[in-house]
């Protein structure tokens, strides 16, 4: 949210000059990030639209997140690059108001989408049967609409009651209340919600994987050690009229039957399959933990420094970061719009296949 940065002062220079190698390199780097963010989010949106297998309510939230991040790449990042290069706002106050509106609303919306996806995944794993019936396209549309509405409500007050400065396009308030309202609504409350939900998701997934592994192992062992009925045991027990060789060739007791069954190829095969299933469950558990760790890690690393700065700057009148630091923290937040589509799709096999077919321009409708 470059619009909430307070370090963009027209009197501050980077010391390198507008045409210095350092500024040229910085401009190229930021431009590449903007292009990559546009390309990857466009790929996610296209894959969801053209691939029938991806037409699922959960993926509609991913698609809406990609649209939000795409708007950040197209409508926010380029203006921020110009602002950094020029070191002053040269596009007028009307354009400034539009840019700040899109910047704050889209960045807030991107963060709230992550919270909505966390809620959706939490419901899906803790109440799978009931939620599978409620998880409809209409419900996904309602969730997306609520996210956008909340984003607008959170973004409007800081935009309306902000300080206007000549040749600057930023948001700074005289009242701490507006700063707390915008930062807590846009980040801190969603962060707390996401942390709680993903912790519960991880615990629920861990319990679920262990239950599945245990139940499969128990079932396999029961199949291998089936205790015959009394009538069966009587028929299979040695008989006085039976020839001696028959008595020796058949299990004489229940313990013998169990030991022989345990050595049978079928039982060994079942047990090996059960062990493999347990290993798969463990792998899935680690994969789920890795995915959740990446989601939370990327979100916190990208946005927490920026919002800490916002609270400090708007509550301490003498605390003002340098323009370099303000720009860095702002673009660190923008970077989340590039990371989001990668994390939410790279671990999904359906998305991988869709991307491969899109890149190869193959017909798979």
N, C-alpha and C positions, 0 to 999 in steps of 0.2 A: 504494500500500500504506500506507494511513493507520495500520495497525497497527504498522508499523515506525517511525513518526514519534516523535521524542523531544521535540518542542516543545510537546506538549499538556499543559501544566501547569495544575492547578486554581488555582494562586496567580497565574497570569498573566492579565491582562485586556487586551482590545484597546483600551481607552481610549475606546470609543465608546458602551458600554452596550448591553445586550441588545436594547433597543427603539429604538436610535438609527437614523437614516436610513441610515447606513453599513452597519450590521448587517442591516437589512431588505433593502437593495440586494444585499448579499453573499449572503444567504439565497435571494433570488429568482434571482440569477444561477446559483448552484450547483444550485438546483432545476430551472431550465430546462435546464442541461447534463445532469442526470440523466434528465429526460423525453426529451430529444433522443436521448441514448444508448440509452434503452429503445426508442424508436420506430424508429430507423434499424436497429438490430440485429434487432428483430422483423421489420422489412420484409425484410431479407436472408434470415432463416430461412424466412419464409413463401414468398418467391420461389423459393428452392431446393426447398422441399417440394412446391409446387403446379405448378412448371414442369418438364415432362418434359425439355426441352432442357438444363436445368441439372443433371440427374441424372448427374453425372460424378464419379469419385473425387476429382479435384482440387478440385471445389466442395464435397465433403463436409468437407474440411479448413477451407474458408472458413466453412461452416455451423457447424462445431464451434467455430471462433474466435468467431463471432457469438454462439453460446450462452454461451461464457465471458464475453465482454464484456457480454452481457445480464445475467448473474448479478452482475457488478460493479455495473451500473446499478441493479438491483433490491435486492440484499442488502447492498451495501457503501456506496454513495453516500448513501442516506437517513440511515443511522446516523451517518455522518461529518458530515452537515449538522447533526444534532441535537447531536452532540459539540461542534462549533464554536460553535453558538448558545449552548448551556448553559455552555460553557467548563469542563465537568467531566463525568465519566461517571456517569450517574444510573440505568443499567439493570442494575446488578449484575454480579458477576464471571462468573457462568455465561454471561450474554448477551455479556459482553466476550470470553470465550474463543471462543464460537461466531463472533462477528463477526470477530475476528482470524484465526480459522481460514479462514473463507470469503474474507476480504480477501487474505491472503497467498497462499493456494492459487490463487484465481482470477486474481490479477494475475500470479503466476508462470506459470500455465497459459497466459494470454494471450501472454506473451512467448515461451514455448516453442513455441506454435502458429506464431508468426512464423518461428521457426527451422525447424520442420517443413515449412512452406510453401516456404521457401527450398530445403530439401533436395529436395522434390518437384519444384520448377521446375528445379533444377539437373540432376536426373536426366532430366527430360523433354526438355531442350534439348541435352544432351551425349550422351545414349544413347536417342534418340527411338524407334528401331525396336524395340529390345529392351525398353525400359521401357514402351512402349505395351501390351505383352502382360502385363507384371507389374503395371501400374497398375490394379488391380481394386478393387472395393468392399471386399473382405475386407482387402486390403493397407492401404487408407485407414483402416479400422476399427482395425487393429493399430497404425498410427501414432498415431491419436488416443488409443488406450488407453495406449500408452507415454508420450505427452505428459502425460496425467492422472496416471499412476503416478509419473513423475518429479517432477511438481509437488507431489504429496503428500509424497514422500520428502524433497524440498528444504525444504518448509514445516514439517514436523513437529518436527525438533530445535529450531529457534528458538522454537516455541510452548511446548514442554515445559519447556525450561530458560530461562525468562525471569524477569525481576524483576516481582513483583506490588506495585503501589502503590495506596494508598487513593484512590478517586475518580478514578483514571486508567486508561486502557485503551491501553497501548502496549507495545512490545517494546524492551527494553534488556537487554544482556548484560554480565556481569562479565568474561567471557572473550572475547578477540578472535577466537578460533577459530570461535565460533558466528556472529559477524558476517561473517567472511570466507566461511564455508561458505554462508550464506544469500545474500549479495550476489553472490558469484561463480557459484553454482549458478543463481540466479534471473535474473541479468542479464549479468555480464561474459563468461562463457563463451558463452552464446547470442549476445551481441553480436559477439564475435570470429568465431563460426561464420557468422553472417548476413553480416558484412562480406566474409569470404573467398568465400562462395558467390555472393553477388550480383556481386562483382567478376568471378568466373569466368563467371557467367551473361551479364554484359554483354559480355565478350570473346568468348564463344562465339557470342552472337547477332550481334555485329558481323562476325565471320568468316563466319557462315552467310549473312547478308544480302549481303555482298560476293561470295561464291561464287555465289549464285543470280543476282545481277545480271550477273556476268561470264559465267557459263555461258549465260544467255539472250542476251546480246549476241553472243557467239561463234557461237551456233547461228544467230542471225539473219543474221550476216554470211556464214556458210558457205552458208546457203540462198540468199543473194543473189548470191554469187560462185561458184556451183557450176561446177567445171571439167569440161567435157565429156570423154567418153572419146575415145580415139584414133580409133576407128571413126566416132564422131559428128563429130569435127573433120574427118575426111577427107570425109565426106558433105557437110558444110556449107561446105567450102572451095570457092573458085571453080574451075570446070572449063573446060577449053579449048573444050568443046562447048557450054557454057552461053551463053545470050545475054548481051550486055554489061549490059543493064539488071538481070538477075538477080544478076550479080556485084556490082553497085553497091548493090542493095537488101538484101543479106545481109552480116553481119559477116564480114570476110575473115580476121581473125586472132583468136587467143585474147584478146589485149589489147583489141581492139575489142569482143568479146563482154562482157568484164568491165565496160568503160566504159558500154556501152549498158545492161547489166543494172543497174548502179548508179544509172542515171537513171530506171529503170522505176518506175512507181507502186507496184508490189508491194513492191519493195525499200525505197522511201522509207517506205511504211506500216509495214513490219516494223521498220525502224530507229527510227521514231518510237515504236512500241510498246515497243521495248527501252529507249529513253530514259525513257519513262514508268514502266516497271517499275523502273528504277534509282532514279528519283525516289521511287517508292513505298517501295522498300527503304530509302532514306535517311530517309524520313518515319517508317517503322516503327522504324528504329534510334533516331531521336531520341525517339520516343514511348516506346520501351522504356527508354531512358536516363532520361527524365523520370519514368516510373513508378517505376523503381528508386530514383531520387533522392528522390522523395516518400516512399516506404516507409521508406528508411533515415533520411532527415531527420526525419520525424515520430517515428520510434521513438527516435532519439538525443536529440532536443530534449525529448521528453516524459519519458523515463526516466533519462537520464544524470545530470542535476542531483540527482535524488532519491537515486540510489545512491551518488553521490559524497558527499552529505551523510551517508548511512548509514555509510559507511566511516569518515569523519572523526569522527562522533559516538561510534561504538562503539570507536574506537581512541584517542580523546583525551577523557579524563574531564572536562577543563575546557572543552571545546568544545561548547557547547549553543546551537543556533539559537533565535531568537525563535519564539513560537507562530505569528505571521503568516507567517514564512518557511517553517516546517515545513508549515503548512496549504497554502501556495501550491505548494510542491514536490510534496506529496502529490496535490493535485488536478491538477497538470500531468501526473502519471503517469496519473491516472484519465482524463484527456482523450484518451489514446491509444485507449481503448475506444470513443470516439466517432469518432475519425479512421480507425481500422482498417477498418470496413465501407465507408466512403466511398472510400478509396484502392483497396481490393481489388476493388471492383465498378464504380466510376464509369468506368473505362477499358474495361469489357467491354460490348460491344454487346448480348449476350444478357441480361445483368443489367439494362441500361437499358430494353430492351423489356419485360422482366418487371415492372420497377418501374412503368413507364407503364401497363401493363395492370392491375396491382394497384390503382394509384391511381384508375384509371377504372372499377374493378370490372367489367372485361370478362371474359367466359368464354373462356379460351384453352387449356383442358386438352386 
